[in-house]
Amino acid sequence: MERDVDYAQVAVNASTTPALADMHLDIYRPDAPADQAGHALVLIQGGGFVSGDRTSPDMVAAALAFAAA
């Protein structure tokens, strides 16, 4: 697993104090040789910036289960 991989910067609080925030993702991979072709699945946490995040237990459990399959 690779944790906190930067993938973008976004503007936050642009109406009061312009600032940039780094966006991160976690990558879960099966234990397979790097040269072996595989599939990809993207899990998106849909909390609407109100609840939950990529580290929520249900998201981590799903990612680990799919990576192990």
C-alpha positions as CSV (number, residue, x, y, z in Angstrom):
1,M,0.0,0.0,0.0
2,E,1.2,3.5,-0.8
3,R,-0.3,6.1,1.4
4,D,-0.7,9.9,0.9
5,V,0.3,10.0,-2.8
6,D,-0.1,13.6,-4.1
7,Y,-2.3,13.9,-7.2
8,A,-3.4,17.5,-7.3
9,Q,-3.5,20.9,-5.7
10,V,-6.7,22.7,-5.3
11,A,-7.7,26.2,-4.1
12,V,-9.4,26.3,-0.7
13,N,-11.1,29.3,1.0
14,A,-10.7,31.2,-2.2
15,S,-13.3,33.8,-1.1
16,T,-11.4,34.8,2.0
17,T,-7.7,33.8,1.9
18,P,-6.5,32.2,-1.3
19,A,-4.5,29.1,-0.5
20,L,-3.7,25.7,-2.0
21,A,-4.2,22.3,-0.5
22,D,-2.6,19.1,-1.6
23,M,-5.0,16.3,-2.5
24,H,-3.9,12.8,-1.6
25,L,-4.9,9.2,-2.5
26,D,-3.9,5.8,-1.2
27,I,-2.9,3.0,-3.7
28,Y,-3.7,-0.7,-2.8
29,R,-2.1,-3.3,-5.1
30,P,-2.2,-7.1,-5.2
31,D,1.0,-9.0,-4.4
32,A,1.8,-9.7,-8.1
33,P,4.9,-9.2,-10.2
34,A,5.2,-5.7,-11.6
35,D,5.4,-6.9,-15.2
36,Q,2.1,-8.9,-14.9
37,A,-0.9,-7.2,-16.5
38,G,-3.7,-6.5,-14.1
39,H,-7.0,-4.6,-13.6
40,A,-7.6,-1.3,-11.8
41,L,-10.5,-0.3,-9.6
42,V,-11.1,3.2,-8.3
43,L,-13.0,3.6,-5.0
44,I,-14.3,7.1,-4.5
45,Q,-15.5,8.1,-1.0
46,G,-18.7,10.0,-1.5
47,G,-19.0,12.0,1.8
48,G,-19.6,15.3,0.2
49,F,-16.8,16.8,2.4
50,V,-19.2,16.3,5.3
51,S,-18.3,12.9,6.7
52,G,-15.8,10.1,6.2
53,D,-12.6,10.1,4.1
54,R,-10.3,7.6,2.3
55,T,-9.2,6.3,5.7
56,S,-12.7,5.3,6.9
57,P,-12.7,1.6,8.0
58,D,-15.2,0.6,5.4
59,M,-13.2,2.2,2.5
60,V,-10.0,0.6,3.8
61,A,-11.7,-2.8,4.1
62,A,-13.1,-2.7,0.6
63,A,-9.7,-1.6,-0.9
64,L,-7.9,-4.4,0.9
65,A,-10.5,-7.0,-0.2
66,F,-10.3,-6.0,-3.8
67,A,-6.5,-5.9,-3.8
68,A,-6.4,-9.4,-2.3
69,A,-8.8,-10.8,-5.0
